[in-house]
């Protein structure tokens, strides 16, 4: 049997971005300011989780947004804090951020207004990161070309809208939306701070989230989108459906992935068969079984996003490319256990050797 190996870039020595290598410190920083739905001033803050000690000064950033339907939640929630710590231990700078919550009524139009406020706050944070490099001497040691943004439930909506809602004309595709409100709040970019810098980022991930219009997903915007969703989610539809109580149509992980695939974006979908809403955790706790899926799926795809190039190697001689057992991962990030190469079925696999080397292997 002949094998062809496609090597992923070994991004750093000692398993950086894959293995738990670092301790971290936490810094809380104000990144912007805005006005709440009730007219009171709001100082927007972020918790940074920074690998320490670490001399690298050009690290990718993972930004996490909490869930709660735009009426509850905080940057200190258990699920997003767990993910932030997990990736800080692997060499990423991570941040859990505030965004404004609150609605004046339980209507579709008011929910969309809340989502716009949240999107504006997220965009201000992305601009804050870029300003910190341009003006403040890069105090967080980051690479602003590698900012990955996502969240849980409403936080995922916010990240997806920041990635793919780019004009008032697109917002007008949603009949319940109030485009005059968008204009009054500063347009697509908003007024939450740090003007003069781009709010664009490199990749977006959705955990039990959705987008109001999958038609917004187009080439030329954020080029990579991945999603995790349960087929039994009765709060946010896995495919298409109405959000409870406000009866607002939304399109979930399955549709997002299908549209991204059709339009040539980097995409992946992890489906929890039968699972409900946010099975991996809540504002107060984490479910270790489902959270391990989140860790593995995001770890694999963030690693791919960090790979600036790949190269084909010559086919190996007959038999295994290397002796011994490997950790085996599917291409959608599922951990399948330890196997010898000759135990693999046909298909594409990610193998991690005990020495830390990672390979993508195609078996005919």
C-alpha positions in Angstrom: 0.0 0.0 0.0 1.3 3.5 -0.8 0.7 6.6 1.2 0.8 10.3 0.4 1.5 12.6 3.3 0.4 16.2 3.4 2.3 17.9 6.2 0.7 20.7 8.3 3.1 23.4 9.1 4.9 22.7 12.4 4.1 26.1 13.7 6.4 26.1 16.6 8.6 23.7 18.6 7.2 21.8 21.6 3.7 21.6 20.3 2.6 25.3 20.4 -1.0 25.8 19.4 -1.7 22.1 20.0 -0.4 21.0 23.4 -1.0 22.5 26.7 2.4 24.3 27.2 1.9 27.6 29.0 0.6 29.1 32.2 -1.2 32.4 31.7 -2.0 35.6 33.4 -5.3 37.5 33.3 -5.6 41.2 32.6 -8.9 43.1 32.5 -8.9 46.1 30.2 -11.4 48.7 29.2 -11.7 48.7 25.4 -14.6 51.1 24.6 -17.7 52.8 25.8 -21.3 53.1 24.7 -24.8 53.8 25.8 -27.1 51.1 27.0 -30.6 50.6 25.6 -31.9 52.4 28.7 -29.7 55.5 28.1 -27.0 54.9 30.7 -23.3 55.0 29.9 -21.5 51.6 29.7 -17.8 51.0 30.0 -16.9 47.9 27.9 -14.2 45.6 29.3 -12.4 42.5 28.2 -10.6 39.7 30.2 -7.3 38.9 28.5 -5.7 35.5 29.1 -2.1 35.9 28.1 0.4 33.0 27.9 3.1 33.7 30.6 6.0 33.3 30.5 6.2 33.6 26.7 8.6 35.6 24.6 6.7 35.3 21.4 5.2 38.7 20.4 3.2 37.8 17.3 0.5 35.4 18.6 -3.0 34.7 17.2 -6.0 36.0 19.1 -9.2 34.1 20.0 -12.1 36.3 21.0 -15.1 34.8 22.8 -18.6 36.2 23.3 -21.0 34.9 25.9 -24.6 33.7 25.3 -27.8 34.6 26.9 -30.2 35.8 24.3 -29.1 39.5 24.7 -30.7 39.7 28.1 -28.2 37.9 30.3 -24.6 36.7 30.5 -21.2 38.2 31.0 -17.6 38.0 30.0 -17.0 35.9 33.1 -19.3 33.0 32.1 -18.0 29.5 32.7 -18.2 28.2 29.2 -16.3 30.9 27.4 -13.8 31.3 30.2 -13.0 27.6 30.0 -12.3 27.9 26.3 -10.2 31.0 26.8 -8.0 29.2 29.4 -7.7 26.1 27.2 -6.3 28.1 24.2 -4.2 30.4 26.3 -2.5 27.3 27.6 -1.7 26.4 24.0 -0.1 29.8 23.2 -3.0 31.9 22.0 -3.9 35.2 23.4 -7.5 34.9 24.3 -10.2 37.4 25.4 -13.7 37.2 26.7 -15.4 40.5 26.1 -18.4 42.6 27.3 -21.1 43.6 25.0 -24.3 45.4 25.8 -27.3 43.4 26.7 -30.9 44.4 27.4 -34.1 44.9 25.4 -37.1 47.2 25.9 -39.6 44.5 24.7 -39.6 40.9 23.5 -40.1 41.5 19.8 -38.1 40.6 16.8 -37.3 44.2 15.9 -36.0 44.8 19.4 -33.9 41.6 19.4 -32.3 42.7 16.1 -31.5 46.1 17.7 -29.8 44.3 20.6 -27.8 42.2 18.2 -26.7 45.4 16.4 -25.5 46.9 19.6 -23.6 43.7 20.4 -22.0 43.7 16.9 -20.9 47.3 17.3 -19.2 46.5 20.6 -17.4 43.5 19.1 -16.2 45.6 16.2 -14.9 48.2 18.7 -12.9 45.5 20.4 -11.4 44.3 17.1 -10.4 47.9 16.4 -9.0 48.1 19.9 -6.7 45.2 19.2 -5.4 46.8 16.0 -5.0 50.2 17.7 -3.0 48.5 20.5 -0.5 47.3 17.9 -0.4 50.5 15.9 -0.3 53.0 18.8 0.6 51.3 22.1 3.5 49.1 21.0 1.7 45.8 20.9 1.3 45.2 24.7 -0.5 41.9 24.2 2.1 40.5 21.7 -0.5 39.7 19.0 -0.7 39.2 15.2 -3.8 41.1 14.1 -3.9 39.2 10.8 -4.8 36.1 12.9 -7.9 37.1 14.9 -10.5 34.4 15.3 -13.9 35.4 16.7 -16.8 33.3 18.0 -19.1 32.6 20.8 -22.0 30.7 22.3 -25.6 31.2 21.2 -26.2 34.9 21.1 -22.5 35.4 21.1 -22.3 33.3 18.0 -25.0 35.4 16.3 -22.9 38.4 17.2 -19.7 37.0 15.7 -21.5 35.8 12.5 -23.2 39.2 12.0 -19.9 41.0 12.5 -18.3 38.7 9.9 -21.0 38.8 7.2 -23.4 41.7 7.7 -21.7 44.5 5.8 -24.4 47.0 4.7 -27.7 48.5 5.6 -29.0 47.0 2.3 -28.2 43.6 3.6 -29.9 44.2 6.9 -33.0 45.3 4.9 -33.3 41.7 3.7 -34.8 41.0 7.2 -38.3 42.4 7.2 -38.3 42.9 11.0 -35.1 44.9 11.0 -35.1 48.7 11.5 -32.4 50.1 9.2 -33.0 53.6 10.6 -31.8 52.4 14.0 -28.6 51.0 12.4 -27.9 54.4 10.8 -28.6 56.3 14.1 -26.2 54.0 15.9 -23.3 54.7 13.6 -23.9 52.4 10.7 -22.3 49.0 10.4 -19.2 50.0 12.4 -21.0 51.7 15.3 -19.9 54.2 17.9 -18.4 52.1 20.7 -14.8 53.3 20.2 -11.5 53.1 18.5 -12.4 54.6 15.1 -10.0 54.7 12.2 -9.0 51.0 12.3 -10.4 48.0 10.5 -12.8 45.6 12.3 -12.1 42.8 9.9 -10.9 39.4 11.3 -9.7 36.2 9.8 -12.1 33.4 11.0 -15.4 33.0 12.8 -16.8 30.1 14.8 -20.3 29.4 16.0 -21.3 27.3 19.0 -25.1 26.7 19.0 -25.6 29.8 17.0 -27.1 31.0 13.8 -27.3 33.9 11.3 -30.4 35.9 10.3 -29.6 35.6 6.6 -27.2 33.0 5.1 -27.2 35.1 1.9 -24.9 37.4 3.8 -22.2 34.8 3.6 -20.2 35.7 0.5 -16.6 35.6 -0.8 -14.6 38.6 0.0 -15.8 38.8 3.6 -14.4 36.7 6.5 -12.9 33.7 4.6 -13.3 30.9 7.2 -16.4 29.8 9.1 -16.9 26.7 11.3 -19.9 25.7 13.4 -20.9 23.2 16.1 -24.6 22.5 16.6 -27.0 19.9 18.0 -29.8 18.5 15.9 -32.2 18.7 18.9 -31.6 22.4 19.6 -35.1 23.9 20.3 -33.7 27.4 21.0 -31.6 28.1 17.9 -32.4 26.0 14.8 -29.9 23.5 13.6 -31.1 24.1 10.0 -33.9 26.7 9.6 -36.6 27.9 11.9 -38.0 30.6 14.2 -36.4 31.8 17.3 -38.8 31.2 20.3 -41.0 33.9 21.6 -39.9 36.5 19.0 -40.7 34.3 15.9 -37.7 35.6 14.0 -36.4 33.3 11.2 -32.8 32.2 11.6 -30.4 29.8 9.9 -28.2 27.5 12.0 -25.0 25.6 11.7 -26.1 23.2 9.0 -27.2 26.0 6.6 -24.2 28.1 7.4 -21.9 25.3 6.5 -23.8 24.4 3.3 -23.7 28.0 2.1 -20.0 28.5 3.0 -19.2 25.3 1.1 -21.1 26.4 -2.0 -19.4 29.7 -2.0 -15.8 28.4 -1.6 -15.1 29.4 1.9 -13.1 27.4 4.4 -15.8 25.6 6.3 -16.6 22.8 8.7 -19.6 21.6 10.7 -19.6 19.4 13.8 -23.0 18.0 14.5 -24.1 16.7 17.9 -26.8 14.1 17.0 -29.9 14.7 19.2 -28.2 17.2 21.5 -30.0 20.4 22.6 -29.0 23.9 23.0 -25.4 24.7 24.3 -24.8 21.1 25.5 -21.1 21.9 26.3 -22.0 24.3 29.2 -23.8 27.3 30.5 -23.1 30.6 32.2 -22.5 28.7 35.5 -21.0 25.4 34.5 -19.3 23.2 31.9 -20.3 19.7 30.6 -16.9 18.0 30.2 -18.0 15.4 27.7 -19.4 18.0 25.2 -16.7 20.6 26.0 -14.1 18.1 25.0 -15.7 18.1 21.5 -15.5 21.9 21.4 -11.8 21.8 22.5 -10.8 19.2 19.9 -12.8 20.7 17.0 -11.6 24.3 17.6 -8.1 23.2 18.3 -7.9 21.4 14.9 -9.3 24.2 12.9 -7.4 27.0 14.6 -4.3 25.0 13.9 -5.2 24.9 10.2 -6.0 28.6 10.2 -2.5 29.2 11.6 -0.9 27.2 8.8 0.2 29.8 6.2 1.3 27.1 3.7 1.4 23.3 3.2 3.5 21.2 1.0 3.3 17.7 -0.5 5.9 15.1 0.4 7.0 12.3 -1.7 5.0 9.0 -1.2 6.6 6.8 1.4 7.8 3.3 0.8 5.4 0.4 1.3 3.8 0.2 4.7 3.5 2.8 7.4 5.1 6.2 7.1 6.4 5.9 10.6 6.2 3.1 13.1 4.0 3.0 16.2 0.7 4.4 17.3 -0.8 7.8 16.6 -3.5 10.0 18.0 -6.1 10.0 15.1 -8.4 12.9 14.3 -11.1 13.1 11.6 -10.9 16.1 9.3 -13.8 17.8 11.2 -11.8 17.7 14.4 -13.2 14.6 16.2 -10.7 12.6 18.2 -10.9 8.9 17.3 -8.4 7.4 19.7 -4.9 5.9 19.2 -4.3 3.6 16.2 -1.6 2.2 14.0 -1.7 3.5 10.4 -2.6 0.1 9.0 -5.7 0.2 11.1 -7.1 3.2 9.4 -9.9 2.9 6.8 -9.8 4.8 3.5 -10.1 8.5 3.7 -8.3 11.6 5.1 -7.0 11.7 8.7 -4.9 13.8 11.0 -2.2 11.9 12.8 -0.2 13.1 15.8 2.9 11.1 16.7 4.1 10.8 20.2 7.0 13.1 19.3 4.5 15.9 18.6 4.7 15.8 14.8 1.4 16.3 13.1 0.6 14.9 9.6 -2.5 14.8 7.4 -2.7 11.4 5.7 -4.7 10.4 2.7 -5.4 6.6 2.3 -6.8 5.5 -1.1 
